[in-house]
Amino acid sequence: MPNITLSGVAKSYGGGDYAVKNLDLTVPDGAFMCLLGPSGCGKTTTLRMIAGLEQPTAGSIAVGDRVLDSVERGLYVPPEKRGMGLVFQNYALWPHLSVRENVEFGLRMRKVPGPERRARAETALKMVHVDAAMDRYPSQLSGGQQQRVALARMLAINPTVLLLDEPLSNLDAQLRLEMRAELKRIHEESGATIVFVTHDQLEALTMATDVAVMKDGELQQLAAPMEMYARPANRFVAEFVGSPPMAIVDVAPSPTGLAGSLMRSIEARAGQCAPTAVGIRPEALRLGTPPGTAWHEEAVVEAVLPAGSSWTVRLRILDTELYAVSYTPVEAAAGDVLTCWTDQMHLFGADGVRLSSWDRTEVGA
Ligand SMILES: Nc1ncnc2c1ncn2[C@@H]1O[C@H](COP(=O)(O)OP(=O)(O)OP(=O)(O)O)[C@@H](O)[C@H]1O
C-alpha cells in the first residue's frame, strides 16, 4: 500500500473560517500516524477528508498514484471506493446480531461467500482476542470487548488503511491502556497503515510511529514521537506534548527573577542565540548537587506529590512556580530549601519557534 499524500488541502464549512488550512502531509506506507491536537484544531475534518466523508475546499488527496480528491481537476472518489476501514468514537454494533454476525455483516454486504466469511470473521475476532465471546450479543459484553468487536468488524474486511477517530475515548483508564497495546500489536501484525485521531498526547506518544500535531487547522510539527518530545518545533508543541507540561519562562525583554537567572546562565555560553523564552521539562529539573556546568538555584519546596514510581514536586524558584518530576524518592517536606539544577533547556525565539536546546550532551559541555 503506497503513501497517503495530502497536498495543499483546505476545508471550509462555509462562512469564511477554515477548519483545515493548506495542509501538506504524507502518511508513509505502514505508518501508525496520530493526528494530535486540542478540540477544534481540524483533526476529525482531516480524517473525514481522507475517508471521503468530506470533500476538500482546496488541494488534493492521493494514495500512491491514485488521486482520490482533486479540487482543481474536479475529482472525487466516494468513501466505499477508497478501500479504507473506519472506526469512530461511537462504534454502534447491531444489538440484535451476535458478535460473529456483527463481524460478518460487512463481508455479507461485500458478497463474500459463507465459508470464507466465517473464516475471516473468526480470524479477525482472534486478532482482537474476543473469539471466545463469538456467540454472545453486544449487551453481554463489556465496553472494551464491544470496542474490540468494532475493530474486528473493520479488520475482517482487510482494509489496507484504517482510519480511527478517538476510538478509545469511551473506555476507562485500564481498558484504554489495554487497547493501546492491542492496537499497537494489531498494527504490527496486519502491516496496515493507521491514521488515528486523538487529543490525548499520551495516546499519541505511546502508539504512533509518526505524530502530526495540529493547531487552528494548521500542521505544527510532523515527527516520530520521541523526536517530537525531545525537539518540539515550537512553544505550542512543547507545551502540548508532555505531562506535566514543559515549563516555559519568558526571558525578554528585561528578565528578572528566574528569567534573569536562566539568561545569565545562557549568556555565559559562547555562541548562544538570544531566546525570548526558555523551556524546562519537569524531569529535566533535578534536585540535589549540580554538576559543574549546570544552571542551578535554590528552590523552596511547596508540595511533594508521590505517585508510587515517581515524585512530582512543586517548587518556588525565585519568583516562579515550577514542577519537577523525580524517579527516585524525594525525602522533602513543604518549606524545605533544596538546590535544583538543569542541563537541558529549550530556547524559543520571538515567533515561538524553537531555536535550539541547551543540553550538555548536545553542546559537549
Ligand atoms: N460539519 C461542520 N459544519 C461546520 N463546522 C464544522 C463542521 N465540522 C467541524 N466544524 C468546525 O471545524 C473546526 C474543526 O473541527 P474538527 O472536528 O475537525 O476538529 P477536531 O480537532 O477533530 O476537534 P474535536 O477533537 O473536538 O472533534 C471546528 O471549528 C468545528 O467547529
The ligand as a Tripos MOL2 file, in Angstrom:
@<TRIPOS>MOLECULE
LIG
   31    33     1     0     0
SMALL
NO_CHARGES

@<TRIPOS>ATOM
      1 N1        -19.9850   19.8390    9.8190 N.pl3     1 LIG1
      2 C1        -19.4520   21.0030   10.2360 C.ar      1 LIG1
      3 N2        -20.0150   22.1790    9.9460 N.ar      1 LIG1
      4 C2        -19.4630   23.3420   10.3320 C.ar      1 LIG1
      5 N3        -18.3250   23.4450   11.0450 N.ar      1 LIG1
      6 C3        -17.7050   22.3000   11.3730 C.ar      1 LIG1
      7 C4        -18.2320   21.0130   10.9990 C.ar      1 LIG1
      8 N4        -17.3890   20.0600   11.4700 N.ar      1 LIG1
      9 C5        -16.4020   20.7160   12.1000 C.ar      1 LIG1
     10 N5        -16.5840   22.0470   12.0530 N.ar      1 LIG1
     11 C6        -15.6890   23.0840   12.6190 C.3       1 LIG1
     12 O1        -14.4010   22.8790   12.0940 O.3       1 LIG1
     13 C7        -13.3950   23.0690   13.0840 C.3       1 LIG1
     14 C8        -12.5390   21.8070   13.2010 C.3       1 LIG1
     15 O2        -13.3500   20.7490   13.7090 O.3       1 LIG1
     16 P1        -12.8380   19.2580   13.8420 P.3       1 LIG1
     17 O3        -13.9810   18.4310   14.3350 O.co2     1 LIG1
     18 O4        -12.1680   18.8520   12.5970 O.co2     1 LIG1
     19 O5        -11.7530   19.4220   14.9710 O.3       1 LIG1
     20 P2        -11.1550   18.3390   15.9610 P.3       1 LIG1
     21 O6         -9.7560   18.7540   16.1620 O.co2     1 LIG1
     22 O7        -11.3940   16.9680   15.4590 O.co2     1 LIG1
     23 O8        -11.9840   18.5910   17.2740 O.3       1 LIG1
     24 P3        -12.6260   17.5360   18.2970 P.3       1 LIG1
     25 O9        -11.4910   16.8310   18.9530 O.co2     1 LIG1
     26 O10       -13.4090   18.4150   19.2250 O.co2     1 LIG1
     27 O11       -13.5010   16.6360   17.4460 O.co2     1 LIG1
     28 C9        -14.1160   23.4410   14.3500 C.3       1 LIG1
     29 O12       -14.1220   24.8480   14.4760 O.3       1 LIG1
     30 C10       -15.5270   22.9340   14.1230 C.3       1 LIG1
     31 O13       -16.4630   23.6900   14.8360 O.3       1 LIG1
@<TRIPOS>BOND
     1     1     2 1
     2     2     3 ar
     3     2     7 ar
     4     3     4 ar
     5     4     5 ar
     6     5     6 ar
     7     6     7 ar
     8     6    10 ar
     9     7     8 ar
    10     8     9 ar
    11     9    10 ar
    12    10    11 1
    13    11    12 1
    14    11    30 1
    15    12    13 1
    16    13    14 1
    17    13    28 1
    18    14    15 1
    19    15    16 1
    20    16    17 2
    21    16    18 1
    22    16    19 1
    23    19    20 1
    24    20    21 2
    25    20    22 1
    26    20    23 1
    27    23    24 1
    28    24    25 2
    29    24    26 1
    30    24    27 1
    31    28    29 1
    32    28    30 1
    33    30    31 1
@<TRIPOS>SUBSTRUCTURE
     1 LIG1         1 GROUP 0 **** ****
